[in-house]
């Protein structure tokens, strides 16, 4: 009897061991593909950040000049520092737009309040219609229709259009970007809201919850994990998002409108040959060293301070 039980235990342990081996063999395939692509793509950029071309532009040698240039640009008062500041404030707005504002919009439509259907259609348009069509129609509206109406109704001359005038072009682009960003955040948030347990809401109503208490104590804790993604992921947009500049201007956006994401793209395209690649590599590496700790800190603080469904 003892030997039979021992054999069963040994057989179960062997089966678990084989299952574990099989799991790691299967898991190793996507992990290898990811590692190959990641290190194969970024490995060269990593080493390039610690190199500099000589005066002839043909030979590379070890140097930290690229990092020194990055720090000089960040701490200086030129276009780089101005672009970084602009990107930071756009990031703050990005968090408010993609993580906070959609919550109230989604709750407004979740409760089926008056005019909620109209706003739902307006917010869904960028996802229903092709983005190229929407942006083309928007450019025609702000450059042709609105200046014409402003001239006829208010006798105000807007020049060549809102996208052409230095005083209005940045705000015009940001307005369109806010509209599109609200749409993506709203779709995700209202989908999570619709999964809120109906029995919990009914119990809250029976106990005398008003609409605000229902939102604060029932709906918000339920959607908070999804909402927190906007806070955590949003920080990377400070360095990567061009906020629609490339869509409107291509490679010719005025430098006073540049964001860090747009500057990355333009300087990569117009790097003037390989001689500027070490600077771009060092720039990207410095941004990575900034994003990683801040993202983990955000994750910790969001999980620590956020409401719980319990």
N, C-alpha and C positions, 0 to 999 in steps of 0.2 A: 504493500500500500504506500509506504514511504517512498520507494523508488519510483512508483508511477507518478506520484505528485511531483517529485523532483524532476522527472523527465518533462512533465507538462510545463513546469516553471522554466526549465532550460529552453524548451521549444518556444515559449512565449517571448523570452528574452532574445532569442536568436531572430525571431520574426520582427521584433521591434528594431533590432539592430539593422536588419536588412531593409526595413521600411525607412529608417533614418538615412542609410546609405543611398537608397533610391531617391529620397527627397533632395539630398544635397547634390546628387548628380544632375537632377532636373533643374534645381535652382542655380547650379553653376553655369548653365548655358546663358541665361539672360544676364547674369552678373559678369560673365566674361565679355559678352557683347558690349555691355555698358562700359566696363573698364577699358576695353580696347578703343571704343569711340571717344571716351572722355580723355584718356591719357594720350591717345594718338592725336586728337585735335588740339588739346591744350598743352601737351608736353613741350612742343616747340615754342609756344608763346611764353611759357614759364622761363625757359632758359634764355630766350631772346631778351627778356626784361633785364637780365644781368649782363647784357652785352651792348656794345656801341660800335658803330661803323667808324673806320678811320677817315681821314680827310679826303681820301680818294673815293670813299663810298663803296669800296669793293671788299675790304677785309673787316672781320669782326674780332673784337677783343673784349676781355672781361672788364666791366666797368659798372659803377653805380650812378653814372651821370643821368640816366633816364629817370631814376627815382628822385634825384636831386631836382631835376627839371619839374617833375610832378609837384613836389613840395613847394618849389618857387611859384608855380602857377597857382596853387591852391591858396597860398598865403599872400599872393600879390593882389593887385587891384586891376588886373587886365580882364580880358574876355572870359578866361577860364574861371576865375573866382566869381564873376558875375553870373556865369552860366550855372555854376554850382549852387549859388544862392537862389537863383530862379527855379532850379529843379527842386530844391528843398521845399519852397513854398508851394510848388505845384504838387509835391508829394503830400504835404499836409492837406491840400484841397482834395487830392486823390483819395485819401483815407476817409475824409468827410463824405465824399460823393459816392464812393463804391462800397463803403462799409456802414456808414451811419444813415445817410439820407434814404437809401432803399428800404430800410427797416420801416420807417414811418409811411413811405409810399405803399409798400407791400401790405402793411396793416390796414391802411386806408381802403385798399382794394379787397383785402381779406374779409373785412367787415361789410363789404358791398355798400359803402356809403354813397350818397348822391355824387354824380359825375365820375365815379370810379371807372365805369366802362369807357368813357371818353379818354381818360388819362391812360388807361391800359392800352388802348389802340395807339395813342401817340408814342408811348414808350416802346411798343412792340414794333413800330415801323422800321427801325434800323435792322431788326432781325428778319422781318418779312420781306423787305425790298433789298435788292442788291446794294451793298455799301457804295459802290461806284455811282449808282444812280442817285442815291440819297445825297452824297457829297456834291455831285454835279448840280443837282437841284438846289442845294443849299448855297453853293457858290453863285449860282445865277440869281438867287433871291437876295443875297447880301450885297452883290455887286451891281445889280440892275434894278430889281423891284424896290428894295428899301430906299436907295438913294432917290429914285424917282418919286416915291410917295412922300419922302421927307421934303423934297423940293416943292411939291404941289401943295401939301397940307400945312407945312410949317415954314416954308420959304427958307429951308436950311440946305446949304450945298455940302454934300458929303464927298465931293471930289470924284475920284474914279471908282469909289465903292469902299465898303467897310474893310475888305481884304487888302486894299491898296493904300489906305491912309495909315501912316505910322501910329496915330493916336488910337485907332480902333481895331487894327488887324489882329493883334494878339488876343484881345478880349473876344473877338469874333470866332477865332479858332478854338479858344477854350470853351466857349459856349457850346459849340458843336461837340467837342470832346466830352463835356459834362453830360450832354444828352445821351450820347452813345454809352458812356460809362454807367449812367443810371440804369440803362436798359439791362445790361448784363448783371449788375448787382441785384436789380429788382426781380429778374426772372429766377435767380437762384434763391433769393430770400422768400419770395411768395411760395415757391415750391416746398420749402421746409416748413413754412407756416401752415400750409394745408395738411401737413402730416401731424399737427398737434392733436393730441388725444381729445376727442369730442367730449368724452365722459368727464374728463378733468375740467373742461370749460363749463359744462353743465353743472358740475358740483360747485364751481366757483360762483356761478350765477345764483344758484340756490342759496349759497351762503351770503349773498348780498354784494358780490363784486360788481363794481361799475366797469366801464370800458377801459379806463386807465389802469385800474387795478388788475384787470384781466391781462392787459398787455404787459405790465411790469412784473407780475408774479407768476404768470403761466406761459405766455407766448415768448417773452424775451429770454427766459432761461432755456427754453426749448431750442430757440434758433441761435443762441449765443455761440456754440461751437462753430457753426457755419460763419457767423459774423466775424469771429476772431480770425478767420483765414484772411479777411481783407486787411486787418491790422498787421498780421505777420508777413503776408506776401507783399503787401503794398510797399514796403521799404525798398524792395529791389527796383520798383518803378522809378525811383529817384535817379537811378543810374541808367535805366534801360529804355524808358518810355520817351518817345519824341512828341507825344501829345498832338499828333496830327500834322506836324510841320512838314514831313516828307510828302504827305498826301497832297498838300496844297502847293508847296514850293519846289518839290523835288530836291535837287542839290543846290538850289539858289535861295534858300531862306536868308533873310537879313540876320547878321550875327547877333543883333540885340534881341532876337527871338529864340536863339538857340537854347536847347536843353541838353543835358548830358547824353541822353540817348541819341539825339540827333547829331550831336558833335561826334560821338563814336562813329556813327554811320558815315558822316561826311569826311572825317579825317581818315577813315579806313579806305574810302573810295579815292580821295584826293590826297593821299599821303605823300605824294611826290616821289614815288618809288619806295624801295625797301629801306631807305635811310631813316625814315621816321617810324618804322615798325617797332624798334625797341622802346620808344617812348609810349606808343599805344599799348604795348604789352605791359609795361610797368604801370601805366595808368589803370588798366583792367585788373592787375594784380592787387594794387592798392585798394581798389573798390571792393574786391572780393574779401580782403582782410577786414574791411569795414562792415560789409553786409553780414558775414557769418556770425560774429559775436552779437551784433545788434539784433539779428533775427532770433537767435536763441534767447536773448534777454527779453525780447517781445513775447516770445512763446511762454516764457516763465511768468512774466508779469500779467499777461492776459489770462493764463490759467489760474493764477493766484487770486486775482481781483474779480474775476467774472462771476456772474450769478450761477447757481446750480439748481437743477431740477429737483433735487432732494429737498 
